[in-house]
Amino acid sequence: MPQLVFLIILLSFQNIFTKEINLFTTRHYDSDLQLYEDFTKETGIKVNVISGKSKPLEKRIIEEGKSCIGDLFFLADAGRLVSAEKKGLFIKIKSQSIEQKVPENFRSPYWVGITKRARIIYYNPKETKLDEIKNLSYEDLSSIKFKNSIAIRQSNNVYNQSLVASLIENNGIDFTKQWLKKFVKNFSRNPTGNDRAQILSVAAGESKFAIANTYYYALMASGKKGEDQKKASKKVKPLFPNQLDRGTHMNISGIGILKHSPNKANTKKFIEFLLTPKAQKHIVNNTYEYPMIETVTPSKLIQKMGNNFKQDNSSKVSTYGKWQKEAFKLMRKAGWN
């Protein structure tokens, strides 16, 4: 009996001093796993990774409640972060270091952006001259002159929902409703495939324009998706919209601390680690996203696309979460499959 009591006490002490975190994440990069190993080497804190899609992971966290083992939730869209925040999944993050490094429009009291993503336009220079489109805005894409020209993903794609949500925030619901009706008529084909599929459609001459995140194009140009896609990327050029207005649409990958985290003492250390120059360089050189901290430069492939473009800082990315449901409803009503 005394031995059993001793064992229980020993296990209790082990749990108190366990150096680990349980990370729920929707990100799917092998390079992230290497980064987590680096964090463990530096701090001795083990990172247990639970990967999945945002809605199932969110559902699991809610259903498990206080018994949930999750410490952090890493999501690849501002709207998804707002969804988790509204459902009460996060606690406030109090860190002067984080606040100093991350601009206010890329964070909330409950989550913080780790990387940035630009959603831009791609064109074939043999079909379209840059002078014709260099001042193009997202709003211009509803013009009748672009009829049957644009390749884009389905309406259930969260990146598209965030883009339309930003249009609602900047232009209002009535404008966006009318814009969508005209925009959908300009699709070159029924929306299908991922962002790379849209760029490939332009390279093949099927579409004049594509809308896709920058890291998809860089992934193609890197050769990691095969020689054919690398060759296709050379036929297409990137265009950063809204340069004369508010700037190019930006989204984020971001992270929050879960309310019932069993290892809260370690969570802030992990977030602060992700925002160090070393970690930021590792991320952007492998995923081709944009760094969150200004002292780090993007990967060489991303710099070739254009590094000095004007970013949309007119509104907080948290507004995407405010308008995403309305955006999706309007998209479907406009006939966006």
Secondary structure, 3 states (H helix, E strand, C coil): CHHHHHHHHHHHHHHHCCCEEEEEECCCCHHHHHHHHHHHHHHCCEEEEEECCHHHHHHHHHHHHHHCCCCEEEECCHHHHHHHHHCCCECCCCCHHHHHHCCHHHECCCCEEEEEEEEEEEECCCCCCHHHHCCCCCHHHHCHHHCCCEECCCCCCHHHHHHHHHHHHHHCHHHHHHHHHHHHCCECCCCCCCHHHHHHHHHCCCCCEEEEEHHHHHHHHHCCCCHHHHHHHHCCEEECCCCCCCCECEEEEEEEEECCCCCHHHHHHHHHHHCCHHHHHHHHHHHCCEECCCCCCCCHHHHHHCCCCCECCCCCCCHHHHHHHHHHHHHHHCCCC
